[in-house]
Amino acid sequence: MIPEKVKRVLGRAGLEAVEFAEGTTPTAPMAAAALGVEVGQIAKSLLFKGKDERFYMVLCPGDRRVTNAKLKAALGVKTRMASAEETLAVTGFSPGGVCPFGVEGVDVLIDQHLARWSTIYPAAGTDGSGVPMTLAQLESLTGARVADLTEPPGSDRGP
């Protein structure tokens, strides 16, 4: 079930989540299959912890990987992937359903490669959801800035 805080954010924006059975869309390939879209249209929400002790969320295409060097260049600080426990504590969402809406105290960045799609699908707070929207809507709802943060899989050892 979509969390109330996410429903409120989406409702104010005139957006609605697509829901599936719990646990059916925890990975980008599974979400893409359920939605009938390309894996790159899935906007993965990944949480990182900086050496500055701050948390940063990166939204990137499901078919790409965040590179450590590009993320450090964008943030000015070295980061590591947040643990599952940190992710839940900071965002209120478990990995596989991390949602960029209604999250407070976390800087959000969007990878520029999401722009290749007219419709993208971030999770709505569960591992059985997706929200069809445009990149402009995602930027507006999250207050994120867009940066070059990823490479195709296999080109770096990033997450």
C-alpha positions as YAML, in Angstrom:
chain: A
units: angstrom
residues:
- id: 1
  name: MET
  ca: [0.00, 0.00, 0.00]
- id: 2
  name: ILE
  ca: [1.32, 3.42, -0.96]
- id: 3
  name: PRO
  ca: [2.29, 5.43, 2.16]
- id: 4
  name: GLU
  ca: [-0.03, 8.36, 2.97]
- id: 5
  name: LYS
  ca: [2.77, 10.95, 2.74]
- id: 6
  name: VAL
  ca: [3.54, 9.77, -0.80]
- id: 7
  name: LYS
  ca: [-0.15, 9.82, -1.77]
- id: 8
  name: ARG
  ca: [-0.39, 13.43, -0.54]
- id: 9
  name: VAL
  ca: [2.64, 14.56, -2.58]
- id: 10
  name: LEU
  ca: [1.41, 12.78, -5.70]
- id: 11
  name: GLY
  ca: [-2.15, 14.02, -5.24]
- id: 12
  name: ARG
  ca: [-1.01, 17.65, -5.04]
- id: 13
  name: ALA
  ca: [0.90, 17.10, -8.30]
- id: 14
  name: GLY
  ca: [-2.02, 15.37, -10.03]
- id: 15
  name: LEU
  ca: [-0.08, 12.09, -10.28]
- id: 16
  name: GLU
  ca: [-1.10, 8.57, -9.38]
- id: 17
  name: ALA
  ca: [0.99, 5.51, -8.61]
- id: 18
  name: VAL
  ca: [0.55, 2.18, -10.33]
- id: 19
  name: GLU
  ca: [0.41, -0.60, -7.75]
- id: 20
  name: PHE
  ca: [1.33, -4.26, -8.00]
- id: 21
  name: ALA
  ca: [1.52, -7.05, -5.44]
- id: 22
  name: GLU
  ca: [4.06, -6.38, -2.69]
- id: 23
  name: GLY
  ca: [7.55, -7.56, -3.58]
- id: 24
  name: THR
  ca: [6.96, -7.72, -7.34]
- id: 25
  name: THR
  ca: [9.01, -4.67, -8.41]
- id: 26
  name: PRO
  ca: [12.08, -4.40, -6.11]
- id: 27
  name: THR
  ca: [14.56, -4.30, -9.00]
- id: 28
  name: ALA
  ca: [14.60, -2.19, -12.15]
- id: 29
  name: PRO
  ca: [14.22, -5.20, -14.48]
- id: 30
  name: MET
  ca: [11.28, -6.53, -12.45]
- id: 31
  name: ALA
  ca: [9.62, -3.11, -12.34]
- id: 32
  name: ALA
  ca: [10.10, -2.63, -16.09]
- id: 33
  name: ALA
  ca: [8.57, -6.04, -16.80]
- id: 34
  name: ALA
  ca: [5.57, -5.32, -14.58]
- id: 35
  name: LEU
  ca: [5.01, -1.91, -16.18]
- id: 36
  name: GLY
  ca: [5.75, -3.08, -19.72]
- id: 37
  name: VAL
  ca: [8.48, -0.47, -20.27]
- id: 38
  name: GLU
  ca: [12.23, -0.36, -20.92]
- id: 39
  name: VAL
  ca: [14.53, -0.91, -17.92]
- id: 40
  name: GLY
  ca: [16.05, 2.55, -18.49]
- id: 41
  name: GLN
  ca: [12.67, 4.16, -17.79]
- id: 42
  name: ILE
  ca: [12.75, 2.94, -14.20]
- id: 43
  name: ALA
  ca: [14.14, 5.73, -12.01]
- id: 44
  name: LYS
  ca: [16.15, 3.92, -9.34]
- id: 45
  name: SER
  ca: [16.38, 5.78, -6.04]
- id: 46
  name: LEU
  ca: [19.74, 5.10, -4.43]
- id: 47
  name: LEU
  ca: [20.88, 6.52, -1.09]
- id: 48
  name: PHE
  ca: [24.50, 7.44, -0.42]
- id: 49
  name: LYS
  ca: [26.24, 8.66, 2.73]
- id: 50
  name: GLY
  ca: [28.96, 11.25, 2.32]
- id: 51
  name: LYS
  ca: [32.17, 11.61, 4.30]
- id: 52
  name: ASP
  ca: [30.50, 14.83, 5.48]
- id: 53
  name: GLU
  ca: [27.92, 12.60, 7.27]
- id: 54
  name: ARG
  ca: [25.12, 13.87, 5.00]
- id: 55
  name: PHE
  ca: [22.86, 11.65, 2.94]
- id: 56
  name: TYR
  ca: [22.29, 12.07, -0.79]
- id: 57
  name: MET
  ca: [19.70, 10.42, -3.00]
- id: 58
  name: VAL
  ca: [20.50, 9.73, -6.63]
- id: 59
  name: LEU
  ca: [17.76, 8.98, -9.15]
- id: 60
  name: CYS
  ca: [19.12, 7.21, -12.19]
- id: 61
  name: PRO
  ca: [17.97, 5.02, -15.08]
- id: 62
  name: GLY
  ca: [17.50, 1.38, -14.19]
- id: 63
  name: ASP
  ca: [19.93, 0.33, -16.91]
- id: 64
  name: ARG
  ca: [22.86, 2.48, -15.69]
- id: 65
  name: ARG
  ca: [25.26, 2.56, -12.74]
- id: 66
  name: VAL
  ca: [26.28, 5.50, -10.59]
- id: 67
  name: THR
  ca: [30.04, 6.01, -10.75]
- id: 68
  name: ASN
  ca: [31.95, 7.02, -7.64]
- id: 69
  name: ALA
  ca: [34.06, 9.56, -9.51]
- id: 70
  name: LYS
  ca: [31.10, 11.34, -11.09]
- id: 71
  name: LEU
  ca: [29.16, 11.42, -7.84]
- id: 72
  name: LYS
  ca: [32.18, 12.85, -5.99]
- id: 73
  name: ALA
  ca: [32.62, 15.48, -8.71]
- id: 74
  name: ALA
  ca: [28.95, 16.50, -8.41]
- id: 75
  name: LEU
  ca: [28.89, 16.60, -4.61]
- id: 76
  name: GLY
  ca: [32.43, 17.58, -3.75]
- id: 77
  name: VAL
  ca: [32.60, 14.76, -1.21]
- id: 78
  name: LYS
  ca: [33.38, 11.07, -1.31]
- id: 79
  name: THR
  ca: [30.39, 8.81, -0.67]
- id: 80
  name: ARG
  ca: [29.46, 5.22, -0.01]
- id: 81
  name: MET
  ca: [26.22, 3.37, -0.60]
- id: 82
  name: ALA
  ca: [23.97, 3.60, 2.46]
- id: 83
  name: SER
  ca: [23.12, 0.35, 4.20]
- id: 84
  name: ALA
  ca: [19.60, -1.04, 4.13]
- id: 85
  name: GLU
  ca: [19.17, 0.02, 7.76]
- id: 86
  name: GLU
  ca: [20.38, 3.57, 7.05]
- id: 87
  name: THR
  ca: [18.14, 3.77, 4.01]
- id: 88
  name: LEU
  ca: [15.05, 2.83, 6.01]
- id: 89
  name: ALA
  ca: [15.98, 5.13, 8.91]
- id: 90
  name: VAL
  ca: [16.70, 8.15, 6.68]
- id: 91
  name: THR
  ca: [13.99, 7.81, 4.02]
- id: 92
  name: GLY
  ca: [11.31, 5.77, 5.74]
- id: 93
  name: PHE
  ca: [11.41, 3.36, 2.80]
- id: 94
  name: SER
  ca: [13.03, -0.05, 2.43]
- id: 95
  name: PRO
  ca: [15.44, -0.78, -0.43]
- id: 96
  name: GLY
  ca: [13.46, -1.91, -3.46]
- id: 97
  name: GLY
  ca: [10.76, 0.66, -2.78]
- id: 98
  name: VAL
  ca: [12.71, 3.81, -1.98]
- id: 99
  name: CYS
  ca: [10.73, 6.82, -3.07]
- id: 100
  name: PRO
  ca: [12.08, 10.33, -3.68]
- id: 101
  name: PHE
  ca: [8.82, 12.01, -2.59]
- id: 102
  name: GLY
  ca: [8.25, 13.16, 0.95]
- id: 103
  name: VAL
  ca: [11.86, 12.57, 1.98]
- id: 104
  name: GLU
  ca: [13.29, 15.35, 4.13]
- id: 105
  name: GLY
  ca: [16.86, 16.35, 4.93]
- id: 106
  name: VAL
  ca: [18.32, 14.56, 1.91]
- id: 107
  name: ASP
  ca: [19.82, 16.30, -1.12]
- id: 108
  name: VAL
  ca: [18.46, 14.76, -4.31]
- id: 109
  name: LEU
  ca: [20.29, 14.51, -7.62]
- id: 110
  name: ILE
  ca: [18.90, 13.20, -10.90]
- id: 111
  name: ASP
  ca: [21.13, 11.60, -13.49]
- id: 112
  name: GLN
  ca: [20.89, 13.41, -16.82]
- id: 113
  name: HIS
  ca: [20.43, 10.15, -18.69]
- id: 114
  name: LEU
  ca: [16.82, 9.90, -17.50]
- id: 115
  name: ALA
  ca: [16.13, 12.66, -20.05]
- id: 116
  name: ARG
  ca: [16.20, 10.13, -22.89]
- id: 117
  name: TRP
  ca: [12.70, 8.98, -21.88]
- id: 118
  name: SER
  ca: [9.45, 10.95, -22.12]
- id: 119
  name: THR
  ca: [7.97, 8.92, -19.23]
- id: 120
  name: ILE
  ca: [9.93, 7.59, -16.28]
- id: 121
  name: TYR
  ca: [8.85, 5.55, -13.26]
- id: 122
  name: PRO
  ca: [10.22, 6.11, -9.75]
- id: 123
  name: ALA
  ca: [8.91, 3.91, -6.93]
- id: 124
  name: ALA
  ca: [6.09, 5.17, -4.73]
- id: 125
  name: GLY
  ca: [7.39, 3.89, -1.40]
- id: 126
  name: THR
  ca: [6.78, 0.17, -1.86]
- id: 127
  name: ASP
  ca: [8.45, -2.67, -3.73]
- id: 128
  name: GLY
  ca: [5.28, -3.06, -5.75]
- id: 129
  name: SER
  ca: [4.78, 0.40, -7.24]
- id: 130
  name: GLY
  ca: [5.79, 2.94, -9.87]
- id: 131
  name: VAL
  ca: [4.72, 6.47, -10.74]
- id: 132
  name: PRO
  ca: [4.54, 7.47, -14.42]
- id: 133
  name: MET
  ca: [5.84, 11.02, -14.81]
- id: 134
  name: THR
  ca: [8.10, 13.27, -16.84]
- id: 135
  name: LEU
  ca: [11.61, 14.29, -15.89]
- id: 136
  name: ALA
  ca: [10.35, 17.86, -15.36]
- id: 137
  name: GLN
  ca: [7.73, 16.58, -12.89]
- id: 138
  name: LEU
  ca: [10.37, 14.56, -11.06]
- id: 139
  name: GLU
  ca: [12.65, 17.60, -10.80]
- id: 140
  name: SER
  ca: [9.79, 19.76, -9.54]
- id: 141
  name: LEU
  ca: [8.57, 17.26, -6.93]
- id: 142
  name: THR
  ca: [12.02, 16.52, -5.53]
- id: 143
  name: GLY
  ca: [13.76, 19.89, -5.91]
- id: 144
  name: ALA
  ca: [16.63, 17.91, -7.39]
- id: 145
  name: ARG
  ca: [19.40, 19.11, -9.60]
- id: 146
  name: VAL
  ca: [20.39, 17.22, -12.73]
- id: 147
  name: ALA
  ca: [23.98, 16.05, -13.21]
- id: 148
  name: ASP
  ca: [26.00, 13.46, -15.13]
- id: 149
  name: LEU
  ca: [26.31, 10.67, -12.56]
- id: 150
  name: THR
  ca: [26.26, 7.36, -14.41]
- id: 151
  name: GLU
  ca: [27.82, 5.07, -16.95]
- id: 152
  name: PRO
  ca: [26.36, 2.04, -18.70]
- id: 153
  name: PRO
  ca: [26.81, -1.18, -16.69]
- id: 154
  name: GLY
  ca: [30.26, -2.72, -16.92]
- id: 155
  name: SER
  ca: [32.12, 0.56, -17.48]
- id: 156
  name: ASP
  ca: [32.88, 1.22, -13.78]
- id: 157
  name: ARG
  ca: [32.66, -0.53, -10.45]
- id: 158
  name: GLY
  ca: [30.12, 1.91, -9.01]
- id: 159
  name: PRO
  ca: [26.70, 0.88, -7.60]
...
